[in-house]
Amino acid sequence: MFTFLEFEKPIAELEAKLKELRTLSATDAGTMDDEIASLEAKAGALLTQTYAKLTPWQKTLVARHLNRPHFSDYVRRLVTDFVPLAGDRAFAEDRAIQGGPGWFRGRAIMLIGHEKGSDTEGRVRHNFGMAKPEGYRKAIRLMQMAERFRLPVVTLVDTQGAYPGIGAEERGQAEAIARSTQVSLGLTVPVVACIVGEGGSGGAVALATANRVLMLEHSVYSVISPEGCASILWRSSDKKEDAAAALKLTAQDLLRLHIIDQVVTEPMGGAHRAPDVAIDAVGDAVGRMLDDLAPLSPEALRADRRTKFLEIGRHGLA
């Protein structure tokens, strides 16, 4: 079932009328074709107008949309012979982070990413994409395997942040995130990351310490969620819209700040309206980045990645 966001209500009303007209037209020998065409044009224009001026908070809502493609969707469409690997070889399996080797457009890669789940049962099973220490230690294991077999690493980031539970903290959440970031920085194979939904806090950085970082057009990437920021600064989550604007969490802001390298255009109305089109766009962008990085030597790849992250913060908004 398709879900409309709060700011999409006028679009939802037009599309509901369209559906009604199409149903009537099917039983009325097509006499409503002109009315349907006119309403389709209005709905399309309203959709374009709405998505051309989304606020940072509205982009956050789009990034969280339940129908947005997930890790498993990217695997099905972009990767063949994918072999999911489980466990951190120390404590347990964490389904919030998935990964394994596979073939991407004729190239063997190691694919790692957050999985939120596409229905209620799946979201609970994958802990809403919020990984525990064992999830990040599994990612470390897969990165080290990629290094050993000289496989480029591709990561898909979509998480509100690392799981903040007591058990996770007791098992070394902060250390696991820091270690994942450290291992990624030290790899001598190409690493390409794409923020495909939410990129929240260190839980996102742990998988996004890459030579090239991409973001889908309506995804977000920040040190804290707008609600969390508002609760700290204003003592009220009601200020979440102000916080979203202040955080500069949109792909467009982050590109200007040189924190990411490319914005991947989404279908009109967001990736959730045409998932296959969005997934193919990500695949095309990742493929180009891997091609660009292929000529670099192992030492140059590591130096390139470290330089990229040392440069963060030295650029202001244009």
Residue pairs with C-beta under 8 A, 6 or more apart in sequence:
2 67
2 272
3 65
3 66
3 67
4 11
4 12
5 58
5 61
5 62
5 65
6 61
7 50
7 54
7 58
7 61
8 50
10 46
10 50
11 43
11 46
11 47
11 50
14 39
14 42
14 43
14 46
15 43
17 39
18 36
18 39
18 40
18 43
21 32
21 35
21 36
21 39
22 36
24 32
25 31
25 32
25 33
25 36
44 268
47 268
47 269
48 268
51 218
51 268
51 269
51 270
54 62
54 218
55 241
55 244
55 245
56 220
56 226
56 241
56 244
56 245
56 247
56 248
56 249
56 250
56 253
57 226
57 240
57 241
57 244
57 245
59 218
59 219
59 220
59 244
59 249
59 250
60 198
60 220
60 226
60 244
60 249
62 68
62 218
62 270
62 272
63 197
63 198
63 218
63 219
63 220
64 197
64 198
65 270
65 271
65 272
66 118
66 272
67 272
67 275
68 158
68 196
68 197
68 270
68 271
68 272
68 275
69 196
69 271
69 272
69 275
69 278
69 279
70 115
70 116
70 117
70 118
70 158
71 98
71 113
71 114
71 115
71 116
71 156
71 158
72 98
72 115
72 118
73 118
73 275
73 279
74 111
74 113
74 156
74 196
74 279
74 282
74 283
75 82
75 98
75 102
75 111
77 276
77 279
77 280
77 283
78 104
78 105
78 279
78 280
78 282
78 283
79 102
79 103
79 104
79 109
79 111
80 102
80 103
81 102
81 103
82 100
82 101
82 102
82 111
83 100
83 101
83 102
84 98
84 99
84 100
85 99
85 100
85 101
85 138
85 141
85 142
85 145
86 93
86 138
87 93
87 134
87 138
88 94
88 133
88 134
88 135
88 137
88 138
88 140
88 141
89 137
89 141
90 134
90 137
91 133
91 134
91 137
91 171
92 134
93 134
93 138
94 127
94 131
94 132
94 134
94 135
94 138
95 115
95 125
95 126
95 127
96 114
96 115
96 126
96 127
96 128
96 129
96 130
96 131
96 132
96 135
96 159
96 163
97 112
97 113
97 114
97 115
97 131
97 135
97 136
97 138
97 139
97 207
98 112
98 113
98 114
98 115
99 110
99 111
99 112
99 113
99 138
99 139
99 142
100 110
100 111
100 142
101 108
101 109
101 110
101 111
101 145
101 146
101 149
101 151
102 108
102 109
102 111
103 109
104 111
104 154
104 283
104 286
104 287
105 283
105 287
107 152
107 290
108 151
109 146
109 151
109 152
109 153
109 154
109 290
110 142
110 143
110 145
110 146
110 151
110 152
110 153
110 154
111 154
111 155
111 156
112 139
112 142
112 143
112 153
112 154
112 155
112 156
112 207
113 155
113 156
113 157
113 158
113 196
113 207
114 129
114 131
114 156
114 157
114 158
114 159
114 207
115 126
115 129
115 158
116 122
116 123
116 126
116 128
116 129
116 158
116 159
116 197
117 123
117 124
117 125
117 126
117 128
117 129
127 163
128 160
129 158
129 159
129 160
129 198
130 159
130 160
130 161
130 162
130 163
130 164
130 203
131 159
131 162
131 163
131 203
132 162
132 163
132 165
132 167
132 168
132 171
132 173
133 168
133 171
133 172
133 173
133 175
133 176
134 171
134 176
135 176
136 162
136 176
136 177
136 179
136 180
136 206
137 176
137 179
137 180
139 180
139 206
139 207
140 176
140 179
140 180
140 183
142 153
143 153
143 180
143 183
143 184
143 187
144 183
145 151
146 152
146 153
146 187
146 189
147 187
147 188
147 189
150 189
151 189
152 189
152 190
152 191
152 192
152 290
152 293
153 184
153 187
153 189
153 190
153 191
153 192
153 210
154 191
154 192
154 193
154 194
154 286
154 290
155 191
155 192
155 193
155 194
155 207
155 208
155 210
156 193
156 194
156 196
156 282
157 193
157 194
157 195
157 196
157 197
157 199
157 204
157 207
157 208
157 221
158 195
158 196
158 197
158 198
158 199
159 197
159 198
159 199
159 200
159 203
159 204
160 198
160 200
160 203
160 225
161 200
161 201
161 202
161 203
161 204
161 224
161 225
162 168
162 173
162 177
162 201
162 202
162 203
162 206
163 173
164 173
174 202
176 206
177 202
177 203
177 205
177 206
178 202
180 206
180 207
180 209
181 202
181 205
181 206
181 209
184 191
184 206
184 207
184 209
184 210
184 305
185 209
185 302
185 305
185 306
185 309
186 302
187 301
187 302
187 305
188 298
188 299
188 301
188 302
189 298
189 301
190 211
190 289
190 290
190 293
190 294
190 296
190 301
191 209
191 210
191 211
191 212
191 301
191 305
192 210
192 211
192 212
192 213
192 214
192 286
192 289
192 290
192 293
193 207
193 208
193 209
193 210
193 212
193 213
193 214
194 213
194 214
194 215
194 216
194 264
194 282
194 285
194 286
195 204
195 208
195 213
195 214
195 215
195 216
195 219
195 220
195 221
195 251
195 260
196 216
196 219
196 271
196 282
197 216
197 219
198 204
198 219
198 220
198 221
199 208
199 215
199 219
199 220
199 221
199 222
200 222
200 224
200 225
201 222
201 223
201 224
201 225
204 221
208 221
209 305
209 309
210 305
211 289
211 293
211 301
211 304
211 305
211 308
212 261
212 262
212 289
212 292
212 293
213 259
213 260
213 261
214 260
214 261
214 262
214 263
214 264
214 282
214 285
214 286
214 289
215 221
215 251
215 254
215 255
215 260
215 262
215 263
215 264
216 251
216 263
216 264
216 266
216 271
216 278
216 281
216 282
217 251
217 263
217 264
217 265
217 266
218 251
218 266
218 270
218 271
219 251
220 244
220 249
220 250
220 251
221 249
221 251
221 254
221 259
221 260
222 247
222 248
222 249
223 247
224 232
224 247
226 240
226 241
226 243
226 244
226 247
226 249
227 237
227 240
227 243
229 240
229 243
229 246
229 247
230 236
230 237
230 238
230 239
230 240
230 242
230 243
231 237
233 239
233 243
234 242
234 243
248 254
248 257
248 317
251 260
251 263
252 263
253 317
254 260
255 261
255 262
255 263
256 317
256 318
257 312
257 315
257 316
257 317
258 311
258 312
258 315
259 312
261 289
262 285
262 289
264 278
264 281
264 282
264 285
265 281
266 278
266 281
267 273
267 274
267 277
267 278
271 278
271 279
293 301
293 304
296 304
